[in-house]
Structures are given as C-alpha cells and as structure tokens.
Amino acid sequence: MASTSTASKPIQKILDSTRIASLRKFVRHPPVDSTKPIQGKIREATSNAFKEHVKREGVRLQKALNSISHGKHIFVYHNVQTKQVVYSLTRYLEESNVLRQMVYHGKKTVPAELRRDMWTPYYSVHFGDARLGLRAYQLLREFSMRRQLSPPPEMITVSEEFLASRRPKDPTDAEEYDRMNKKRIGHPMEKKERARVLMDQKATSVADIAAVLEIQKQEIKEGLLDKEQWRQKQFRSQRRRQREAMDREAEQAEQHNARIKALEQQLSERAGAEVKIGEVGDYPESPENVKILWRDVHDANYAASWPEEVQHGELELKRDNIIGVERS
C-alpha cells in the first residue's frame, strides 16, 4: 500500500531561475490567457496585438525570474579580441547593459550593436546576501570606468615590457623595430596603442574583484548589513520615501510571483510532475562567504591575494556564450 501511494505521488523538480531566464524558449512563449482582453477586446492568437502582448509578457516574465536572486550573482564576460570586460546581474548578456559599459577610446572602440559571438564567459561571483552583490557590482563598474577615463600615467607610458610584447619574431624586423622605437621609452603611447591597453581589463578585473571583497570584509565589520543602524541615520523625509519604495517593491513582487506561479503550472502540466522555480546551486548561505566560479581557474592568479572567506570553483563548459553553473 505504501509503495503504491509513493509511486503515484508526482516528483518535484526544482529549476534554476537564472538559467530559465536565459533560455529563450521559455520566455518566447509565456503563459497568456487567450480570453483576456487586449487593448479593449479579446484578440485572435494570430493578430499583431496578441503577438505584441505575448512579447511584452515574455520580457516581464524574464524580469520576474531574475528578481528571485537579483543581486546575489555577478556574471562576468570578456571580449575575445579586445579583452574588454563587462559585468552583468543576469546569466545572459543584455545589449543595453553591455553597450553602456563601453568607453569610447577612438574610432571603432564602441560597437554599434552587441555581437554575442565575440563575448565569452570569464567568471561568476556568488554572494549569500543580495546587498553585498549589488554593492560589489557598483564598485566593479566604478573601478573599471575610473581606470579607463583617468588611467595612471605608468599604464599609458611606453616601457621596455610594452615594446617587448610587440616586437616581431623575425631577427631583421626585430632589429629595425628596436631602432625605431627605443627612443619612445618613457613617452606617452599613441592613440591606438593607448586604446588597446585601456580596453584590456582581463587582469585588472580579477584584481578589482579581489580588492572589492577586501573592502566588503571591512564594511561588514562596520555594520553594512545592520538594517536598523542604517534606518536610524535617515531623516524623516528619507524614511517616508523608503516606505513608499518598499510599498512599490511589494506590489511588484506580487506581480512577479503571479507570473512565476503561472509558468510553474505550465511546466508542471507539460512535465507531468510538480515543477518549482527557485535558486539552485551550492552557493554560500553566510553573508561573509563568497564563491567565485572560473572558466579557467588559473585566471585567479591575476590577483595578489584573496580573502580567506572566498571559495573557488570551476564553471561548466558550454558551447553558447551563456555562463553555466558550477562544474561537478
């Protein structure tokens, strides 16, 4: 009797919200009620109004899925040619977010559109508290922008190491190269050379995240995560605006939950088992602990040191340009 009841009970499946949001097949066909009026009346499924409504619902569903773990994960990509680095709060690349992080260093240094085949996963950072993740995301963007807009003089000055990295392998060409460029040592780089150096952020990005985690370690000791202490420092008008913002967030959260439950019901009917969408992965539960997953774990050596609370792992290899989960 017990075995029969156990066999008839549906199996529960838990799906990662960040991965579902990156899969277009789920977002392109969101659960939409065909009897619901659109623009004042019920529309046919083949009409442009219905198709546009489905498209907009797909975007809203994607935002709802991302809201489950918003701020807990930072996904980092780098350009295979220029070695530029961009930071994302979603597992997939958003064109508006990527282009906003591009700094103009001269002609053809900022692309007109996002080419996803030119970007590859670099590493991902996972936090136990969303506030730490959002704070780290802000600092990483600020460090990257400041280095590109106001670089240190030694970074854009011609040195022997810089010339050696560009020296031709042919002995005759190398001798001519040394004769023409030896006098440039100690002088500023040319415009194209400076653009290449400033866009190359692979090493500095790793050093930045190590520095950010050290900064956050000190901020946690100073009470960064103490909500009550933060509220006491606010004025009355600030508290009122905060309450209004919290009310808007609560209303938006209800809308997100409704869309996610509708998607769970749709997937459960297709799979024949109970499907739940949430956070999946062995990520740190304590705010002090941080996990970093690398596409190439040797890239961690770009940083001089790491805090003791940081755990390192490897990313699974995927053919597309979407960052995967931890490699088992």
Secondary structure, DSSP 4 states (H G I P E B T S, - for coil): -HHHHHHHSPPPEEEEHHHHHH-HHHHHS----TTS-BTTB---TTSHHHHHHHHHHHHHHHHHHHHTTTTTEEEEEEETTT--EEEESSSS--HHHHHHT----STTSS-SS--GGGEEEEEEEEESSHHHHHHHHHHHHHHHHHHHHS--GGGGB--HHHHHHH--SSHHHHHHHHHHHGGGTTSBPPHHHHHHHHH--HHHHHHHHHHHHHHHHHHHHTTTT-HHHHHHTS-HHHHHHHHHHHHHHHHHHHHHHHHHHHHHHHHHHHHTS-EEEE--S----STT-EEEEESSGGGGGGSS---TTEEEEEBPP-SSSS---B--
